[in-house]
Amino acid sequence: MQQISGRDAAFAVLNDPTFVVPSVPPASAGVAWLRATVGRFSRGEAHERRRALSTAILDAIPLESLRAGGLTHPVAILAREMGADESVVGLVRDVAQAYQPGTGDESRADAAVHRLVAVFGGVFDEPTAARMGVLVQACEATVALIESARNRTVDDVLRDHPPVPATKRQALVATTVGGVAIEAGEPVRVCLAGDLAFGAGPRRCPGRAHALALVERALA
């Protein structure tokens, strides 16, 4: 897979509507259902609708509530603000390890998805998927940022070792970006660092402020 590196080239791809997220197949259960129902892997109107659900969840969580308190796992803190408790942390980890297609033990993730759906009301719908998606995407990335920032400034970590170092896009048309020739339908790896560590454009991470508040809490 070709790589798009350099701030200007990465920014261009992230803001170009002819680069889309690779699609995932529809599914009715397990982690495949979660992928097919969250904004992270959606396109078009479905992405806008599902992203709005995630943004509303985050907007309802005061940043000050994330900064106050002792050392607790980021997922436990967010879950508490969403009406759940810290018992979901292990379940969210089980989902996170296989959230990206082809990256982990899907049977373990499937079982955890079913238990999390039960925690959030028992309905396999978009609002439930949005709650789970917020927790899953905050899981490993936020912990990694906290651990890296114990010995360096957050800005240095985001510049040199961002917790999510890259994202994938697929070209709808043949083009050239940053000197890289890309065929129509070809997937590319877009490097994220510095001011792009939380993405850019219409798919930028809506939880940036929340992640940084959780880091501030952990390092206080």
Helices and strands as residue ranges (DSSP letters): E 2-4, H 7-14, E 19-20, H 30-37, G 39-41, H 44-59, H 63-67, H 74-81, G 86-88, H 89-96, H 106-119, H 126-148, H 154-160, E 166-171, E 175-177, E 180-182, E 187-191, G 194-196, G 201-203, H 208-219
